[in-house]
Amino acid sequence: MPSFSRRRLGGLTVALALIVGLGACAPEERPLESESPEPSVEPAPSYTSTYEAPPPYALAPLTGAIIEPGSLDRPVLSAKIDNAPLARPQVGLDRADVVHVELVEGGSIRYAASWHSDLPDEVGPVRSVRPMDPDIVSPFGGILAYSGAQPQFIAAMLDTPVRNVIFDRGDDSDLVYRGLPRPSPHNVVARAAQLVDRYATDAPPRQQFAFADRVENATAVRDGVPASAFSLRYGQVGQSVWEWSEADARWLRSQGAQPDVALSGARLSATNVIVLRVIVDFGPGVPQTLLAGQSGSGFVATGGKTVPITWSKAGMADSYRLLDDHGVAVRLAPGTTWIELVPDTGDATITAG
């Protein structure tokens, strides 16, 4: 049997010892750490909006009432309306959106009335134009029915952005005719609804006034003083009285001591009454109220109150500009409006409420 030398045996012993030592120094294996699970997230509850967009709306240009867009896309009809004793009661005047009251010959008054929101079948008695009517009617555009006038007054009216419909003249004479059982010239009427239908594609009027959203926010109601009535004197004959009716929430009109009524039996009334103090030129023989390029004072009556104003009108086709004492635009209540053009030689007296 072969023998090993002592040196070789000793080397083998050292090598074995190193192997054992290295094994003892090897790092201890650690078990793998388990990953913690992600926290669960509850899904957000589904949300369904219950908001409903309000329907679109527009304002009636002459009354400020809320209307469906496009529902009044038609021209306004204006007409010169008689106010002589034999002309009363008038036809359809109670349904006008806006009525102007103007001084004419003999100290009496006549109307320039405009219908847009509410069209009667007929209106009248229709009478002739006066020199201030181009300034009154031009801002409305549309149609004007009248019975004639002096040639220079007709020429001035024809030179406006208004369609002229004259009794016994032109293609529309079939719609302005003698139809009232009254003596001439107080018997001419206009077929209002048919006239508007005939020219239905003509442009509607633009908005004429600043309107509040409701009567409580109208300038006179917010900033004015209570008034139970006011009386207006135009001349020797022309006198009117407006009385506040809490029950009707309207101003009720009288001429002198007589309640003013339409042929329908309805009392003539208004949501707003605008009183403008104006200069009247008596030079031409026919009184002419000066409006275009003019300004002055006045007051607005709404909701049983009145507020002082200043007014101005830049040009023939421009609307009135109405400002309060602070220079802020006057806001009317939604509804009908009468505009009383009281001469500076007349009177306007307010009775406190």
DAUR-V706878 format. One record per backbone hydrogen bond with DSSP energy under -0.5 kcal/mol. CO is the residue of the C=O (numbers start at 1). NH is the residue of the N-H. Records with the same first field share a line. If there is no record, write none. Layout:
CO = NH, NH
This chain:
5 = 9
6 = 10
7 = 11
8 = 12
9 = 13
10 = 14
11 = 15
12 = 16
13 = 17
14 = 18
15 = 19
16 = 20
17 = 21
18 = 22
19 = 23
20 = 24
21 = 25
22 = 26
23 = 26
40 = 42
47 = 49
51 = 53
58 = 67
60 = 64
61 = 208
63 = 335
65 = 60
67 = 58
68 = 71
70 = 73
72 = 74
76 = 78, 143
77 = 115
78 = 145
79 = 81, 113
80 = 127
81 = 111
84 = 87, 88
85 = 88
90 = 92, 263
91 = 124
92 = 95
93 = 96
97 = 337
98 = 114
99 = 339
100 = 102, 112
101 = 341
102 = 110
104 = 107
105 = 108
107 = 237, 238
108 = 104
110 = 102
111 = 81
112 = 100
113 = 79
114 = 97, 98
115 = 77
118 = 120
120 = 193
121 = 192, 193
123 = 190
124 = 91
125 = 82
127 = 147
130 = 133
132 = 135, 136
133 = 137
134 = 138
137 = 140, 141
138 = 141
139 = 206
142 = 163
143 = 78
144 = 165
145 = 80
146 = 167
148 = 129
150 = 153, 154
151 = 155
152 = 156
153 = 157
154 = 158
155 = 159
157 = 160
158 = 160
162 = 164
163 = 144
164 = 166
165 = 146
166 = 169
170 = 173
172 = 175
173 = 176
175 = 191
176 = 168
177 = 179, 189
180 = 182
183 = 186
185 = 188
187 = 179, 180
188 = 125, 126
189 = 177
190 = 123, 192
191 = 195
192 = 196
193 = 197
194 = 198
195 = 199
197 = 200
199 = 202
210 = 332
214 = 217
215 = 218
218 = 222
219 = 223
220 = 224
225 = 306
226 = 353
228 = 244
229 = 351
230 = 242
231 = 349
232 = 234, 240
233 = 347
237 = 239
238 = 234, 235
240 = 232
241 = 254
242 = 230
243 = 252
244 = 246
245 = 249, 250
250 = 245
251 = 270
252 = 243
253 = 260
254 = 241, 256
255 = 258
258 = 255
259 = 261
260 = 268
262 = 265
266 = 262
268 = 253
270 = 251
271 = 303
272 = 338
273 = 275, 301
274 = 276, 340
275 = 299
276 = 278, 342
278 = 344
279 = 290
280 = 282
281 = 288
282 = 285
287 = 289
288 = 281
289 = 291
290 = 279
291 = 294
294 = 313
296 = 311
297 = 277
298 = 309
299 = 275
300 = 302, 307
301 = 273
302 = 305
304 = 227
305 = 302
306 = 225
307 = 300
309 = 298
310 = 323
311 = 296
312 = 321
313 = 293, 294
315 = 318
320 = 322
321 = 312, 323
322 = 330
323 = 310
324 = 327
328 = 324
330 = 210, 332
331 = 219
332 = 212
336 = 271, 272
337 = 99
338 = 274, 340
339 = 101, 341
340 = 276, 342
342 = 278
343 = 346
347 = 233
349 = 231
350 = 352
351 = 228, 229
